[in-house]
Amino acid sequence: MRSASFMRPPEDELVYKVGDKVEVNCDHEDKDAQRVRDWLKGTVVQIEDKLIAVQFKQNVYLTDGWMVPDHILWFPFDSCNVRPYESQRKKQSLIDQIDLDKLNLF
């Protein structure tokens, strides 16, 4: 069997579950009520055969300019506009949070 060559290796398929936090590249309002196209945090609320539904707290818009009243956009599973959400702040381990200098153990 002949091996196929790839420009890059195929990516592992992401599996989303209801309640997962994701980021979506979509048209939405920023904090100044200006319409922008950028990554926005949302929550997966429904999963169908080949689609996922993501709900947002901010107003979101379709590409033709209409505001989506229920704040839910649908995307195919393999969409490049959806990615898992990663927190902006790093979580410290419990050991790193303890200041050993202030404990005065001796």
N, CA, C and O atoms as CSV, one atom per row, in Angstrom:
chain,resi,resn,atom,element,x,y,z
A,1,MET,N,N,0.834,-1.170,0.000
A,1,MET,CA,C,0.000,0.000,0.000
A,1,MET,C,C,0.884,1.242,0.000
A,1,MET,O,O,1.883,1.304,0.718
A,2,ARG,N,N,0.522,2.197,-0.784
A,2,ARG,CA,C,1.299,3.417,-0.921
A,2,ARG,C,C,0.955,4.398,0.204
A,2,ARG,O,O,-0.218,4.618,0.510
A,3,SER,N,N,1.967,4.972,0.802
A,3,SER,CA,C,1.706,5.933,1.870
A,3,SER,C,C,1.426,7.308,1.268
A,3,SER,O,O,2.002,7.695,0.251
A,4,ALA,N,N,0.540,8.017,1.917
A,4,ALA,CA,C,0.186,9.354,1.453
A,4,ALA,C,C,1.090,10.374,2.147
A,4,ALA,O,O,1.441,10.225,3.317
A,5,SER,N,N,1.447,11.392,1.410
A,5,SER,CA,C,2.243,12.451,2.024
A,5,SER,C,C,1.325,13.605,2.410
A,5,SER,O,O,0.380,13.929,1.691
A,6,PHE,N,N,1.614,14.218,3.553
A,6,PHE,CA,C,0.816,15.318,4.054
A,6,PHE,C,C,1.698,16.549,4.208
A,6,PHE,O,O,2.895,16.443,4.478
A,7,MET,N,N,1.093,17.709,4.033
A,7,MET,CA,C,1.807,18.943,4.335
A,7,MET,C,C,2.033,19.037,5.846
A,7,MET,O,O,3.073,19.510,6.304
A,8,ARG,N,N,1.051,18.581,6.596
A,8,ARG,CA,C,1.143,18.489,8.048
A,8,ARG,C,C,0.340,17.261,8.464
A,8,ARG,O,O,-0.583,16.862,7.753
A,9,PRO,N,N,0.664,16.666,9.578
A,9,PRO,CA,C,-0.060,15.459,9.976
A,9,PRO,C,C,-1.515,15.775,10.291
A,9,PRO,O,O,-1.820,16.886,10.724
A,10,PRO,N,N,-2.411,14.831,10.084
A,10,PRO,CA,C,-3.817,15.096,10.404
A,10,PRO,C,C,-3.996,15.333,11.894
A,10,PRO,O,O,-3.314,14.726,12.720
A,11,GLU,N,N,-4.915,16.217,12.224
A,11,GLU,CA,C,-5.149,16.554,13.625
A,11,GLU,C,C,-6.104,15.542,14.247
A,11,GLU,O,O,-6.978,14.993,13.577
A,12,ASP,N,N,-5.917,15.309,15.544
A,12,ASP,CA,C,-6.853,14.466,16.267
A,12,ASP,C,C,-8.201,15.168,16.308
A,12,ASP,O,O,-8.276,16.389,16.452
A,13,GLU,N,N,-9.257,14.386,16.179
A,13,GLU,CA,C,-10.589,14.965,16.165
A,13,GLU,C,C,-10.975,15.403,17.577
A,13,GLU,O,O,-10.865,14.626,18.526
A,14,LEU,N,N,-11.424,16.646,17.710
A,14,LEU,CA,C,-11.864,17.156,19.004
A,14,LEU,C,C,-13.285,16.684,19.259
A,14,LEU,O,O,-14.131,16.725,18.366
A,15,VAL,N,N,-13.539,16.245,20.458
A,15,VAL,CA,C,-14.881,15.822,20.837
A,15,VAL,C,C,-15.378,16.785,21.902
A,15,VAL,O,O,-14.774,16.912,22.967
A,16,TYR,N,N,-16.476,17.460,21.610
A,16,TYR,CA,C,-17.060,18.408,22.554
A,16,TYR,C,C,-18.235,17.756,23.267
A,16,TYR,O,O,-18.903,16.876,22.723
A,17,LYS,N,N,-18.475,18.206,24.497
A,17,LYS,CA,C,-19.614,17.754,25.280
A,17,LYS,C,C,-20.424,18.979,25.684
A,17,LYS,O,O,-19.900,20.091,25.727
A,18,VAL,N,N,-21.704,18.770,25.980
A,18,VAL,CA,C,-22.548,19.857,26.461
A,18,VAL,C,C,-21.952,20.393,27.757
A,18,VAL,O,O,-21.626,19.627,28.663
A,19,GLY,N,N,-21.813,21.705,27.838
A,19,GLY,CA,C,-21.229,22.354,29.008
A,19,GLY,C,C,-19.775,22.744,28.827
A,19,GLY,O,O,-19.238,23.491,29.645
A,20,ASP,N,N,-19.116,22.254,27.766
A,20,ASP,CA,C,-17.721,22.618,27.514
A,20,ASP,C,C,-17.610,24.101,27.179
A,20,ASP,O,O,-18.466,24.660,26.493
A,21,LYS,N,N,-16.557,24.723,27.666
A,21,LYS,CA,C,-16.261,26.115,27.312
A,21,LYS,C,C,-15.425,26.101,26.034
A,21,LYS,O,O,-14.458,25.347,25.923
A,22,VAL,N,N,-15.804,26.932,25.081
A,22,VAL,CA,C,-15.087,27.031,23.809
A,22,VAL,C,C,-14.908,28.497,23.452
A,22,VAL,O,O,-15.553,29.375,24.025
A,23,GLU,N,N,-14.019,28.747,22.492
A,23,GLU,CA,C,-13.866,30.079,21.902
A,23,GLU,C,C,-14.260,29.976,20.439
A,23,GLU,O,O,-13.930,29.005,19.758
A,24,VAL,N,N,-14.969,30.992,19.967
A,24,VAL,CA,C,-15.464,30.999,18.596
A,24,VAL,C,C,-15.050,32.301,17.933
A,24,VAL,O,O,-15.170,33.373,18.527
A,25,ASN,N,N,-14.568,32.209,16.717
A,25,ASN,CA,C,-14.237,33.391,15.933
A,25,ASN,C,C,-15.508,33.833,15.216
A,25,ASN,O,O,-15.929,33.213,14.239
A,26,CYS,N,N,-16.116,34.912,15.711
A,26,CYS,CA,C,-17.409,35.342,15.158
A,26,CYS,C,C,-17.567,36.852,15.305
A,26,CYS,O,O,-16.773,37.509,15.979
A,27,ASP,N,N,-18.606,37.394,14.665
A,27,ASP,CA,C,-18.958,38.806,14.800
A,27,ASP,C,C,-19.732,38.980,16.098
A,27,ASP,O,O,-20.713,38.277,16.339
A,28,HIS,N,N,-19.290,39.921,16.941
A,28,HIS,CA,C,-19.963,40.169,18.214
A,28,HIS,C,C,-19.688,41.599,18.669
A,28,HIS,O,O,-18.907,42.321,18.049
A,29,GLU,N,N,-20.338,41.994,19.752
A,29,GLU,CA,C,-20.120,43.325,20.316
A,29,GLU,C,C,-19.038,43.250,21.381
A,29,GLU,O,O,-19.016,42.325,22.194
A,30,ASP,N,N,-18.132,44.239,21.369
A,30,ASP,CA,C,-17.123,44.299,22.427
A,30,ASP,C,C,-17.679,45.109,23.598
A,30,ASP,O,O,-18.862,45.450,23.612
A,31,LYS,N,N,-16.836,45.416,24.571
A,31,LYS,CA,C,-17.285,46.121,25.775
A,31,LYS,C,C,-17.759,47.544,25.484
A,31,LYS,O,O,-18.532,48.111,26.256
A,32,ASP,N,N,-17.301,48.119,24.381
A,32,ASP,CA,C,-17.709,49.472,23.997
A,32,ASP,C,C,-18.904,49.464,23.055
A,32,ASP,O,O,-19.223,50.490,22.454
A,33,ALA,N,N,-19.571,48.320,22.916
A,33,ALA,CA,C,-20.732,48.133,22.042
A,33,ALA,C,C,-20.380,48.331,20.568
A,33,ALA,O,O,-21.242,48.679,19.761
A,34,GLN,N,N,-19.116,48.107,20.222
A,34,GLN,CA,C,-18.683,48.164,18.828
A,34,GLN,C,C,-18.665,46.743,18.260
A,34,GLN,O,O,-18.258,45.797,18.934
A,35,ARG,N,N,-19.102,46.615,17.038
A,35,ARG,CA,C,-19.124,45.288,16.418
A,35,ARG,C,C,-17.726,44.927,15.926
A,35,ARG,O,O,-17.108,45.689,15.183
A,36,VAL,N,N,-17.231,43.762,16.342
A,36,VAL,CA,C,-15.900,43.293,15.974
A,36,VAL,C,C,-15.973,41.823,15.583
A,36,VAL,O,O,-16.921,41.118,15.931
A,37,ARG,N,N,-14.950,41.374,14.852
A,37,ARG,CA,C,-14.822,39.939,14.550
A,37,ARG,C,C,-13.562,39.460,15.260
A,37,ARG,O,O,-12.442,39.813,14.893
A,38,ASP,N,N,-13.783,38.644,16.288
A,38,ASP,CA,C,-12.685,38.191,17.128
A,38,ASP,C,C,-13.136,36.932,17.855
A,38,ASP,O,O,-14.269,36.479,17.691
A,39,TRP,N,N,-12.236,36.369,18.663
A,39,TRP,CA,C,-12.553,35.177,19.438
A,39,TRP,C,C,-13.408,35.560,20.637
A,39,TRP,O,O,-13.110,36.524,21.342
A,40,LEU,N,N,-14.479,34.792,20.862
A,40,LEU,CA,C,-15.432,35.055,21.940
A,40,LEU,C,C,-15.709,33.758,22.694
A,40,LEU,O,O,-15.914,32.706,22.088
A,41,LYS,N,N,-15.713,33.844,24.015
A,41,LYS,CA,C,-15.956,32.672,24.849
A,41,LYS,C,C,-17.444,32.330,24.864
A,41,LYS,O,O,-18.295,33.211,24.983
A,42,GLY,N,N,-17.741,31.040,24.741
A,42,GLY,CA,C,-19.111,30.565,24.791
A,42,GLY,C,C,-19.178,29.177,25.400
A,42,GLY,O,O,-18.161,28.609,25.798
A,43,THR,N,N,-20.385,28.636,25.470
A,43,THR,CA,C,-20.621,27.334,26.066
A,43,THR,C,C,-21.359,26.438,25.079
A,43,THR,O,O,-22.326,26.868,24.450
A,44,VAL,N,N,-20.905,25.194,24.943
A,44,VAL,CA,C,-21.600,24.229,24.088
A,44,VAL,C,C,-22.917,23.864,24.769
A,44,VAL,O,O,-22.922,23.392,25.905
A,45,VAL,N,N,-24.046,24.087,24.065
A,45,VAL,CA,C,-25.353,23.825,24.659
A,45,VAL,C,C,-26.094,22.673,23.992
A,45,VAL,O,O,-27.043,22.138,24.564
A,46,GLN,N,N,-25.673,22.284,22.787
A,46,GLN,CA,C,-26.346,21.180,22.107
A,46,GLN,C,C,-25.395,20.554,21.102
A,46,GLN,O,O,-24.555,21.234,20.513
A,47,ILE,N,N,-25.540,19.238,20.913
A,47,ILE,CA,C,-24.720,18.508,19.948
A,47,ILE,C,C,-25.649,17.688,19.073
A,47,ILE,O,O,-26.482,16.930,19.570
A,48,GLU,N,N,-25.501,17.847,17.768
A,48,GLU,CA,C,-26.271,17.072,16.790
A,48,GLU,C,C,-25.317,16.136,16.068
A,48,GLU,O,O,-24.170,15.983,16.489
A,49,ASP,N,N,-25.767,15.508,14.992
A,49,ASP,CA,C,-24.941,14.540,14.262
A,49,ASP,C,C,-23.599,15.117,13.828
A,49,ASP,O,O,-22.553,14.521,14.088
A,50,LYS,N,N,-23.622,16.266,13.173
A,50,LYS,CA,C,-22.385,16.858,12.664
A,50,LYS,C,C,-22.193,18.303,13.098
A,50,LYS,O,O,-21.278,18.976,12.623
A,51,LEU,N,N,-23.043,18.783,13.991
A,51,LEU,CA,C,-23.005,20.188,14.390
A,51,LEU,C,C,-22.974,20.336,15.906
A,51,LEU,O,O,-23.457,19.478,16.646
A,52,ILE,N,N,-22.389,21.452,16.347
A,52,ILE,CA,C,-22.467,21.836,17.758
A,52,ILE,C,C,-23.078,23.229,17.843
A,52,ILE,O,O,-22.855,24.071,16.973
A,53,ALA,N,N,-23.846,23.460,18.893
A,53,ALA,CA,C,-24.453,24.772,19.143
A,53,ALA,C,C,-23.714,25.422,20.300
A,53,ALA,O,O,-23.514,24.809,21.349
A,54,VAL,N,N,-23.308,26.682,20.094
A,54,VAL,CA,C,-22.573,27.431,21.116
A,54,VAL,C,C,-23.390,28.663,21.488
A,54,VAL,O,O,-23.825,29.420,20.621
A,55,GLN,N,N,-23.593,28.852,22.797
A,55,GLN,CA,C,-24.346,30.007,23.279
A,55,GLN,C,C,-23.396,30.994,23.942
A,55,GLN,O,O,-22.434,30.610,24.607
A,56,PHE,N,N,-23.692,32.282,23.743
A,56,PHE,CA,C,-22.842,33.362,24.237
A,56,PHE,C,C,-23.636,34.274,25.159
A,56,PHE,O,O,-24.867,34.280,25.130
A,57,LYS,N,N,-22.924,35.047,25.980
A,57,LYS,CA,C,-23.565,36.044,26.840
A,57,LYS,C,C,-23.697,37.378,26.120
A,57,LYS,O,O,-24.596,38.159,26.431
A,58,GLN,N,N,-22.810,37.652,25.158
A,58,GLN,CA,C,-22.854,38.903,24.397
A,58,GLN,C,C,-23.704,38.718,23.137
A,58,GLN,O,O,-24.023,37.601,22.729
A,59,ASN,N,N,-24.054,39.854,22.542
A,59,ASN,CA,C,-24.758,39.816,21.262
A,59,ASN,C,C,-23.818,39.305,20.182
A,59,ASN,O,O,-22.669,39.738,20.090
A,60,VAL,N,N,-24.315,38.376,19.361
A,60,VAL,CA,C,-23.551,37.849,18.236
A,60,VAL,C,C,-24.338,38.105,16.964
A,60,VAL,O,O,-25.559,38.261,16.991
A,61,TYR,N,N,-23.609,38.145,15.833
A,61,TYR,CA,C,-24.211,38.501,14.554
A,61,TYR,C,C,-23.871,37.463,13.495
A,61,TYR,O,O,-22.813,36.835,13.532
A,62,LEU,N,N,-24.788,37.297,12.553
A,62,LEU,CA,C,-24.500,36.492,11.375
A,62,LEU,C,C,-23.605,37.301,10.452
A,62,LEU,O,O,-23.482,38.515,10.616
A,63,THR,N,N,-22.982,36.643,9.486
A,63,THR,CA,C,-22.059,37.373,8.600
A,63,THR,C,C,-22.779,38.395,7.738
A,63,THR,O,O,-22.152,39.342,7.263
A,64,ASP,N,N,-24.083,38.230,7.524
A,64,ASP,CA,C,-24.811,39.216,6.713
A,64,ASP,C,C,-25.356,40.371,7.553
A,64,ASP,O,O,-26.083,41.221,7.038
A,65,GLY,N,N,-25.006,40.408,8.859
A,65,GLY,CA,C,-25.333,41.567,9.673
A,65,GLY,C,C,-26.483,41.401,10.641
A,65,GLY,O,O,-26.691,42.277,11.480
A,66,TRP,N,N,-27.237,40.325,10.567
A,66,TRP,CA,C,-28.376,40.162,11.456
A,66,TRP,C,C,-27.928,39.700,12.835
A,66,TRP,O,O,-27.093,38.804,12.961
A,67,MET,N,N,-28.498,40.329,13.880
A,67,MET,CA,C,-28.205,39.901,15.241
A,67,MET,C,C,-28.963,38.606,15.532
A,67,MET,O,O,-30.108,38.440,15.111
A,68,VAL,N,N,-28.318,37.698,16.250
A,68,VAL,CA,C,-28.941,36.421,16.601
A,68,VAL,C,C,-29.656,36.599,17.936
A,68,VAL,O,O,-28.998,36.823,18.952
A,69,PRO,N,N,-31.000,36.504,17.963
A,69,PRO,CA,C,-31.735,36.835,19.190
A,69,PRO,C,C,-31.486,35.885,20.358
A,69,PRO,O,O,-31.514,36.325,21.507
A,70,ASP,N,N,-31.243,34.598,20.107
A,70,ASP,CA,C,-31.049,33.660,21.213
A,70,ASP,C,C,-29.579,33.468,21.579
A,70,ASP,O,O,-29.257,32.657,22.447
A,71,HIS,N,N,-28.676,34.216,20.915
A,71,HIS,CA,C,-27.233,34.197,21.198
A,71,HIS,C,C,-26.608,32.823,20.943
A,71,HIS,O,O,-25.592,32.488,21.552
A,72,ILE,N,N,-27.196,32.032,20.059
A,72,ILE,CA,C,-26.686,30.686,19.754
A,72,ILE,C,C,-26.262,30.620,18.295
A,72,ILE,O,O,-27.023,30.978,17.396
A,73,LEU,N,N,-25.037,30.157,18.074
A,73,LEU,CA,C,-24.535,29.918,16.719
A,73,LEU,C,C,-24.220,28.435,16.574
A,73,LEU,O,O,-23.772,27.788,17.521
A,74,TRP,N,N,-24.461,27.898,15.362
A,74,TRP,CA,C,-24.197,26.494,15.061
A,74,TRP,C,C,-22.941,26.381,14.210
A,74,TRP,O,O,-22.713,27.194,13.314
A,75,PHE,N,N,-22.122,25.366,14.496
A,75,PHE,CA,C,-20.878,25.138,13.760
A,75,PHE,C,C,-20.699,23.650,13.488
A,75,PHE,O,O,-21.131,22.817,14.284
A,76,PRO,N,N,-20.058,23.308,12.358
A,76,PRO,CA,C,-19.688,21.902,12.156
A,76,PRO,C,C,-18.582,21.507,13.142
A,76,PRO,O,O,-17.828,22.359,13.612
A,77,PHE,N,N,-18.495,20.204,13.450
A,77,PHE,CA,C,-17.480,19.731,14.397
A,77,PHE,C,C,-16.072,20.144,13.999
A,77,PHE,O,O,-15.268,20.513,14.855
A,78,ASP,N,N,-15.769,20.087,12.713
A,78,ASP,CA,C,-14.400,20.330,12.254
A,78,ASP,C,C,-14.150,21.789,11.861
A,78,ASP,O,O,-13.202,22.070,11.128
A,79,SER,N,N,-14.976,22.710,12.332
A,79,SER,CA,C,-14.819,24.119,11.982
A,79,SER,C,C,-13.515,24.690,12.542
A,79,SER,O,O,-13.152,24.430,13.689
A,80,CYS,N,N,-12.827,25.463,11.720
A,80,CYS,CA,C,-11.606,26.131,12.183
A,80,CYS,C,C,-11.937,27.356,13.035
A,80,CYS,O,O,-11.035,27.976,13.599
A,81,ASN,N,N,-13.223,27.712,13.136
A,81,ASN,CA,C,-13.646,28.869,13.925
A,81,ASN,C,C,-14.023,28.517,15.358
A,81,ASN,O,O,-14.464,29.384,16.112
A,82,VAL,N,N,-13.856,27.257,15.738
A,82,VAL,CA,C,-14.159,26.818,17.104
A,82,VAL,C,C,-12.924,26.141,17.674
A,82,VAL,O,O,-12.294,25.312,17.017
A,83,ARG,N,N,-12.587,26.505,18.911
A,83,ARG,CA,C,-11.454,25.867,19.591
A,83,ARG,C,C,-11.772,25.772,21.082
A,83,ARG,O,O,-12.572,26.556,21.592
A,84,PRO,N,N,-11.159,24.828,21.782
A,84,PRO,CA,C,-11.387,24.730,23.232
A,84,PRO,C,C,-10.912,25.992,23.933
A,84,PRO,O,O,-9.912,26.592,23.539
A,85,TYR,N,N,-11.632,26.391,24.972
A,85,TYR,CA,C,-11.282,27.598,25.728
A,85,TYR,C,C,-10.152,27.280,26.687
A,85,TYR,O,O,-10.181,26.266,27.384
A,86,GLU,N,N,-9.157,28.154,26.718
A,86,GLU,CA,C,-8.070,28.049,27.681
A,86,GLU,C,C,-8.063,29.319,28.513
A,86,GLU,O,O,-8.060,30.428,27.979
A,87,SER,N,N,-8.060,29.143,29.814
A,87,SER,CA,C,-8.103,30.273,30.739
A,87,SER,C,C,-6.905,31.189,30.500
A,87,SER,O,O,-5.802,30.719,30.219
A,88,GLN,N,N,-7.127,32.490,30.611
A,88,GLN,CA,C,-6.069,33.469,30.393
A,88,GLN,C,C,-5.075,33.507,31.546
A,88,GLN,O,O,-3.899,33.806,31.339
A,89,ARG,N,N,-5.528,33.212,32.738
A,89,ARG,CA,C,-4.619,33.227,33.875
A,89,ARG,C,C,-4.168,31.806,34.166
A,89,ARG,O,O,-4.937,30.851,34.057
A,90,LYS,N,N,-2.925,31.697,34.533
A,90,LYS,CA,C,-2.366,30.389,34.839
A,90,LYS,C,C,-2.788,29.980,36.241
A,90,LYS,O,O,-2.784,30.784,37.173
A,91,LYS,N,N,-3.147,28.729,36.363
A,91,LYS,CA,C,-3.494,28.210,37.673
A,91,LYS,C,C,-2.221,27.772,38.378
A,91,LYS,O,O,-1.409,27.033,37.819
A,92,GLN,N,N,-2.058,28.231,39.598
A,92,GLN,CA,C,-0.907,27.840,40.390
A,92,GLN,C,C,-1.267,26.600,41.189
A,92,GLN,O,O,-2.404,26.436,41.632
A,93,SER,N,N,-0.288,25.738,41.365
A,93,SER,CA,C,-0.517,24.588,42.227
A,93,SER,C,C,-0.586,25.077,43.669
A,93,SER,O,O,-0.120,26.172,43.983
A,94,LEU,N,N,-1.161,24.273,44.529
A,94,LEU,CA,C,-1.328,24.657,45.924
A,94,LEU,C,C,0.020,24.894,46.599
A,94,LEU,O,O,0.139,25.785,47.441
A,95,ILE,N,N,1.024,24.118,46.245
A,95,ILE,CA,C,2.363,24.282,46.821
A,95,ILE,C,C,2.960,25.637,46.432
A,95,ILE,O,O,3.611,26.285,47.252
A,96,ASP,N,N,2.742,26.064,45.197
A,96,ASP,CA,C,3.289,27.334,44.746
A,96,ASP,C,C,2.600,28.534,45.407
A,96,ASP,O,O,3.190,29.610,45.494
A,97,GLN,N,N,1.366,28.359,45.872
A,97,GLN,CA,C,0.639,29.453,46.504
A,97,GLN,C,C,1.122,29.739,47.918
A,97,GLN,O,O,0.919,30.844,48.423
A,98,ILE,N,N,1.752,28.774,48.562
A,98,ILE,CA,C,2.203,28.937,49.944
A,98,ILE,C,C,3.530,29.701,49.957
A,98,ILE,O,O,4.477,29.316,49.270
A,99,ASP,N,N,3.597,30.766,50.725
A,99,ASP,CA,C,4.825,31.536,50.874
A,99,ASP,C,C,5.588,30.975,52.072
A,99,ASP,O,O,5.249,31.258,53.221
A,100,LEU,N,N,6.609,30.186,51.800
A,100,LEU,CA,C,7.350,29.523,52.863
A,100,LEU,C,C,8.115,30.496,53.744
A,100,LEU,O,O,8.376,30.195,54.909
A,101,ASP,N,N,8.479,31.655,53.211
A,101,ASP,CA,C,9.203,32.643,54.002
A,101,ASP,C,C,8.348,33.221,55.126
A,101,ASP,O,O,8.869,33.576,56.183
A,102,LYS,N,N,7.043,33.316,54.902
A,102,LYS,CA,C,6.172,33.909,55.902
A,102,LYS,C,C,5.685,32.891,56.953
A,102,LYS,O,O,5.098,33.285,57.961
A,103,LEU,N,N,5.921,31.616,56.730
A,103,LEU,CA,C,5.429,30.605,57.672
A,103,LEU,C,C,6.199,30.588,58.989
A,103,LEU,O,O,5.636,30.252,60.031
A,104,ASN,N,N,7.479,30.946,58.951
A,104,ASN,CA,C,8.321,30.960,60.149
A,104,ASN,C,C,8.257,29.621,60.896
A,104,ASN,O,O,7.814,29.551,62.042
A,105,LEU,N,N,8.700,28.583,60.229
A,105,LEU,CA,C,8.639,27.229,60.774
A,105,LEU,C,C,9.717,26.963,61.811
A,105,LEU,O,O,9.591,26.002,62.570
A,106,PHE,N,N,10.756,27.757,61.881
A,106,PHE,CA,C,11.861,27.479,62.815
A,106,PHE,C,C,11.945,28.517,63.884
A,106,PHE,O,O,12.814,28.441,64.753
